[in-house]
Amino acid sequence: MANNSGGYVRPKRQYFGPEEPYVYCHDDTYYRQKQTGRCGVCGKRTQYKSLYAAEFCCSVECSNELWCDITERVATTSTRRRGGRK
């Protein structure tokens, strides 16, 4: 999305609420932690940590991007074993 001056404009994000004990989004649950961490996608400070991905995440859009990346890695990584174990 571009603005009139030709620069990129980031769409408004739907950040997780500051008082919710957990958020369910994209088949994952994000629990509010006592300590803060950096969002694994955009780097914003947040208290919500993914149950399954073990990453901090700040918004619905970052959650979507995180799970798209994980799905892509799983789909493109070879699972064949090398060597002798069967």
C-alpha positions as CSV (number, residue, x, y, z in Angstrom):
1,M,0.0,0.0,0.0
2,A,1.5,3.4,-1.0
3,N,0.6,6.9,0.1
4,N,0.6,10.0,-2.1
5,S,4.3,10.7,-1.6
6,G,5.2,7.3,-2.9
7,G,6.3,5.8,0.5
8,Y,5.0,2.6,2.0
9,V,2.2,2.9,4.6
10,R,1.9,0.0,7.1
11,P,-1.8,-1.0,7.6
12,K,-3.1,-0.4,11.2
13,R,-2.4,-3.4,13.4
14,Q,-4.9,-5.1,15.8
15,Y,-2.7,-5.3,18.9
16,F,-3.6,-7.8,21.7
17,G,-5.4,-6.1,24.6
18,P,-3.3,-5.0,27.5
19,E,-5.6,-6.6,30.2
20,E,-6.6,-9.9,28.6
21,P,-5.0,-12.9,30.4
22,Y,-4.8,-14.8,27.0
23,V,-5.7,-14.3,23.3
24,Y,-6.7,-17.1,21.0
25,C,-5.6,-16.3,17.4
26,H,-4.7,-18.5,14.3
27,D,-5.2,-21.8,16.2
28,D,-2.7,-20.7,18.9
29,T,-3.0,-19.3,22.3
30,Y,-1.0,-16.3,23.5
31,Y,-0.7,-16.0,27.3
32,R,0.2,-12.8,29.0
33,Q,3.5,-13.1,30.8
34,K,4.8,-11.1,33.8
35,Q,8.0,-10.2,31.9
36,T,8.0,-8.5,28.5
37,G,9.8,-9.6,25.4
38,R,10.3,-8.5,21.9
39,C,7.8,-9.6,19.2
40,G,9.4,-12.2,17.0
41,V,8.1,-10.5,13.9
42,C,8.3,-6.7,14.3
43,G,10.4,-6.3,17.5
44,K,7.8,-4.3,19.5
45,R,7.8,-4.9,23.3
46,T,4.9,-7.2,24.4
47,Q,3.8,-9.5,27.2
48,Y,2.1,-12.1,25.0
49,K,3.9,-15.3,24.4
50,S,2.8,-18.1,22.0
51,L,2.0,-21.5,23.6
52,Y,3.0,-23.5,20.5
53,A,5.6,-21.3,18.7
54,A,7.4,-20.2,22.0
55,E,7.7,-16.6,20.6
56,F,6.5,-13.3,21.8
57,C,3.9,-11.8,19.5
58,C,2.1,-8.4,19.7
59,S,-0.7,-8.4,17.2
60,V,-3.0,-10.4,15.0
61,E,-1.0,-9.4,11.9
62,C,2.3,-10.5,13.5
63,S,0.7,-13.8,14.5
64,N,-0.4,-14.4,10.9
65,E,3.1,-13.6,9.6
66,L,4.7,-15.8,12.2
67,W,2.6,-18.8,11.4
68,C,3.0,-18.3,7.6
69,D,6.8,-18.4,8.1
70,I,6.6,-21.5,10.2
71,T,4.3,-23.3,7.7
72,E,6.6,-22.4,4.9
73,R,9.7,-23.7,6.6
74,V,8.0,-27.0,7.5
75,A,6.7,-27.4,3.9
76,T,10.1,-26.7,2.3
77,T,12.4,-28.6,4.7
78,S,13.4,-32.0,3.7
79,T,12.6,-34.7,6.3
80,R,14.7,-37.4,4.8
81,R,17.3,-38.8,7.2
82,R,20.9,-39.2,6.1
83,G,22.8,-42.3,7.0
84,G,22.2,-45.6,8.7
85,R,19.4,-45.3,11.2
86,K,16.1,-46.9,10.1
